[in-house]
Amino acid sequence: MKCSIDGCPGEYEAKKIMHTVRHHGQVVVIDHVPADICSVCGDVLLRPDTVRKIEALLQDKHQPVSTVPLYEFA
């Protein structure tokens, strides 16, 4: 599929990404998220079913697989 960014000649490719979101004041990192990435500009598209699955994951009270340090850029 052609990139949706005006003037970009790229095509979207299916890949897995690391998605970061702030949820209830905490930074949450979700690995291996399927996404479509533009081969030229890097635009990222998440499909509606993927977004719904991420939302459901955030609503669950499961413990994360691991934790990571968070650094603040001053």
Z-matrix of the N, CA and C atoms (Angstrom, degrees):
N
C 1 1.440
C 2 1.531 1 108.18
N 3 1.332 2 115.88 1 138.97
C 4 1.454 3 121.90 2 -179.30
C 5 1.526 4 110.15 3 -70.02
N 6 1.333 5 115.73 4 145.54
C 7 1.466 6 121.88 5 179.25
C 8 1.521 7 110.58 6 -60.50
N 9 1.340 8 116.27 7 142.02
C 10 1.464 9 121.60 8 -177.84
C 11 1.530 10 112.99 9 -88.49
N 12 1.334 11 117.90 10 -3.37
C 13 1.464 12 121.18 11 178.60
C 14 1.532 13 108.64 12 -79.82
N 15 1.326 14 116.57 13 127.93
C 16 1.464 15 122.27 14 -178.56
C 17 1.521 16 111.96 15 -52.87
N 18 1.318 17 116.46 16 126.00
C 19 1.449 18 122.33 17 175.81
C 20 1.522 19 115.59 18 83.90
N 21 1.325 20 117.96 19 -7.98
C 22 1.463 21 119.82 20 179.88
C 23 1.530 22 108.81 21 -82.89
N 24 1.328 23 117.16 22 128.12
C 25 1.461 24 120.29 23 -178.98
C 26 1.534 25 113.55 24 -87.25
N 27 1.332 26 117.18 25 3.39
C 28 1.463 27 121.10 26 -173.78
C 29 1.516 28 114.81 27 -72.61
N 30 1.321 29 114.14 28 169.02
C 31 1.464 30 123.36 29 176.40
C 32 1.520 31 107.67 30 -122.31
N 33 1.318 32 116.27 31 146.48
C 34 1.457 33 120.69 32 177.00
C 35 1.519 34 110.39 33 -78.01
N 36 1.334 35 114.98 34 140.00
C 37 1.458 36 122.08 35 177.37
C 38 1.521 37 108.58 36 -125.31
N 39 1.325 38 116.96 37 139.90
C 40 1.469 39 121.34 38 178.11
C 41 1.519 40 109.58 39 -73.64
N 42 1.326 41 115.80 40 125.61
C 43 1.463 42 122.05 41 178.43
C 44 1.515 43 109.16 42 -144.36
N 45 1.317 44 116.74 43 175.24
C 46 1.463 45 123.36 44 174.12
C 47 1.530 46 106.81 45 -110.54
N 48 1.334 47 116.02 46 135.71
C 49 1.457 48 120.71 47 -178.18
C 50 1.527 49 110.83 48 -125.50
N 51 1.329 50 114.55 49 171.03
C 52 1.450 51 122.21 50 170.74
C 53 1.532 52 105.19 51 -103.74
N 54 1.333 53 116.73 52 115.49
C 55 1.464 54 122.36 53 -175.47
C 56 1.525 55 109.30 54 -102.52
N 57 1.332 56 116.42 55 130.52
C 58 1.461 57 121.55 56 -179.68
C 59 1.523 58 108.93 57 -115.25
N 60 1.325 59 116.07 58 135.20
C 61 1.463 60 121.22 59 -179.72
C 62 1.525 61 108.45 60 -144.46
N 63 1.334 62 116.66 61 149.55
C 64 1.460 63 120.71 62 173.74
C 65 1.528 64 106.46 63 -97.16
N 66 1.336 65 116.21 64 123.90
C 67 1.468 66 122.29 65 -176.21
C 68 1.527 67 108.72 66 -131.08
N 69 1.321 68 116.39 67 118.51
C 70 1.468 69 122.00 68 -177.65
C 71 1.526 70 111.50 69 51.43
N 72 1.334 71 116.33 70 43.01
C 73 1.456 72 121.47 71 176.54
C 74 1.520 73 115.27 72 80.36
N 75 1.310 74 117.85 73 -0.99
C 76 1.459 75 120.83 74 179.38
C 77 1.522 76 109.97 75 -112.58
N 78 1.325 77 115.34 76 146.09
C 79 1.462 78 120.63 77 175.86
C 80 1.523 79 107.56 78 -84.46
N 81 1.333 80 115.47 79 126.96
C 82 1.457 81 121.57 80 -179.92
C 83 1.530 82 107.92 81 -120.04
N 84 1.319 83 115.72 82 131.08
C 85 1.459 84 121.56 83 178.65
C 86 1.526 85 107.88 84 -114.02
N 87 1.327 86 115.76 85 126.87
C 88 1.468 87 121.47 86 -179.57
C 89 1.523 88 106.91 87 -118.01
N 90 1.328 89 116.43 88 121.32
C 91 1.459 90 121.97 89 -176.01
C 92 1.528 91 110.66 90 -95.95
N 93 1.300 92 115.58 91 156.00
C 94 1.472 93 124.25 92 175.11
C 95 1.537 94 112.56 93 64.95
N 96 1.329 95 116.72 94 39.37
C 97 1.471 96 121.67 95 178.86
C 98 1.527 97 108.58 96 -85.47
N 99 1.328 98 117.85 97 125.92
C 100 1.469 99 119.34 98 177.53
C 101 1.529 100 110.46 99 -69.65
N 102 1.333 101 116.18 100 133.78
C 103 1.465 102 121.50 101 -179.48
C 104 1.516 103 109.24 102 -151.00
N 105 1.319 104 115.06 103 160.96
C 106 1.457 105 121.17 104 172.84
C 107 1.523 106 106.82 105 -103.56
N 108 1.342 107 116.81 106 124.18
C 109 1.452 108 123.34 107 -175.12
C 110 1.532 109 109.11 108 -118.44
N 111 1.345 110 116.31 109 132.25
C 112 1.463 111 119.94 110 177.10
C 113 1.522 112 109.26 111 -70.75
N 114 1.308 113 115.65 112 133.65
C 115 1.466 114 121.72 113 -177.85
C 116 1.532 115 112.58 114 -72.27
N 117 1.328 116 118.48 115 -15.41
C 118 1.463 117 121.47 116 -178.34
C 119 1.528 118 111.87 117 -105.41
N 120 1.345 119 117.07 118 -57.24
C 121 1.469 120 119.49 119 -173.20
C 122 1.530 121 113.55 120 -97.45
N 123 1.339 122 117.48 121 -12.62
C 124 1.460 123 120.70 122 178.29
C 125 1.518 124 114.86 123 83.04
N 126 1.336 125 117.88 124 9.01
C 127 1.471 126 120.78 125 177.52
C 128 1.531 127 109.15 126 -55.22
N 129 1.330 128 115.69 127 140.25
C 130 1.464 129 121.54 128 -176.46
C 131 1.520 130 109.75 129 -114.50
N 132 1.326 131 116.59 130 129.07
C 133 1.463 132 122.08 131 174.18
C 134 1.525 133 109.05 132 -118.34
N 135 1.331 134 115.79 133 130.09
C 136 1.462 135 121.24 134 172.31
C 137 1.513 136 107.59 135 -106.29
N 138 1.303 137 116.48 136 132.74
C 139 1.463 138 120.82 137 179.89
C 140 1.527 139 109.33 138 -73.25
N 141 1.341 140 117.41 139 152.37
C 142 1.474 141 120.86 140 -178.32
C 143 1.527 142 113.60 141 -54.28
N 144 1.339 143 118.17 142 -39.72
C 145 1.467 144 119.58 143 -179.83
C 146 1.533 145 111.11 144 -67.34
N 147 1.333 146 117.07 145 -32.06
C 148 1.469 147 120.98 146 177.20
C 149 1.526 148 109.83 147 -68.72
N 150 1.335 149 116.96 148 -42.04
C 151 1.467 150 120.99 149 178.57
C 152 1.525 151 109.86 150 -62.50
N 153 1.325 152 117.66 151 -43.03
C 154 1.470 153 120.96 152 178.56
C 155 1.529 154 111.04 153 -61.79
N 156 1.328 155 116.99 154 -39.25
C 157 1.460 156 120.29 155 179.61
C 158 1.536 157 110.83 156 -67.67
N 159 1.332 158 116.80 157 -38.91
C 160 1.466 159 120.51 158 176.65
C 161 1.528 160 109.47 159 -63.79
N 162 1.321 161 117.74 160 -44.84
C 163 1.466 162 121.20 161 178.73
C 164 1.524 163 111.14 162 -60.08
N 165 1.321 164 117.21 163 -41.50
C 166 1.471 165 120.89 164 178.45
C 167 1.530 166 110.58 165 -65.69
N 168 1.323 167 116.75 166 -40.40
C 169 1.459 168 121.28 167 178.52
C 170 1.529 169 110.58 168 -60.78
N 171 1.330 170 116.83 169 -40.92
C 172 1.461 171 121.19 170 -179.69
C 173 1.531 172 112.11 171 -69.64
N 174 1.317 173 117.43 172 -25.72
C 175 1.466 174 120.89 173 179.14
C 176 1.523 175 112.13 174 -79.62
N 177 1.327 176 116.99 175 -25.61
C 178 1.464 177 121.03 176 178.08
C 179 1.516 178 109.73 177 -66.95
N 180 1.287 179 115.87 178 152.86
C 181 1.465 180 120.80 179 -179.32
C 182 1.526 181 111.83 180 -101.00
N 183 1.333 182 117.47 181 23.12
C 184 1.460 183 121.36 182 179.75
C 185 1.522 184 110.58 183 -67.48
N 186 1.310 185 115.94 184 149.47
C 187 1.457 186 121.57 185 174.14
C 188 1.527 187 108.66 186 -73.78
N 189 1.330 188 117.48 187 144.43
C 190 1.466 189 119.08 188 177.98
C 191 1.530 190 111.00 189 -66.60
N 192 1.323 191 115.08 190 157.00
C 193 1.467 192 121.34 191 178.62
C 194 1.522 193 109.99 192 -63.02
N 195 1.339 194 116.18 193 -39.42
C 196 1.458 195 121.09 194 176.89
C 197 1.524 196 108.60 195 -155.96
N 198 1.312 197 116.35 196 170.65
C 199 1.466 198 121.24 197 174.96
C 200 1.515 199 108.29 198 -120.11
N 201 1.324 200 115.14 199 156.50
C 202 1.457 201 120.40 200 -178.94
C 203 1.524 202 109.26 201 -131.29
N 204 1.346 203 117.24 202 153.73
C 205 1.460 204 118.82 203 176.30
C 206 1.527 205 110.71 204 -70.48
N 207 1.313 206 116.56 205 148.45
C 208 1.460 207 121.80 206 178.36
C 209 1.519 208 107.68 207 -118.67
N 210 1.316 209 116.91 208 122.13
C 211 1.451 210 122.37 209 179.10
C 212 1.522 211 108.60 210 -107.36
N 213 1.325 212 116.24 211 142.22
C 214 1.461 213 120.94 212 178.42
C 215 1.520 214 108.70 213 -103.94
N 216 1.318 215 115.88 214 128.33
C 217 1.459 216 120.79 215 178.37
C 218 1.521 217 107.45 216 -80.88
N 219 1.324 218 116.54 217 115.16
C 220 1.475 219 120.11 218 -176.70
C 221 1.499 220 111.84 219 -91.88
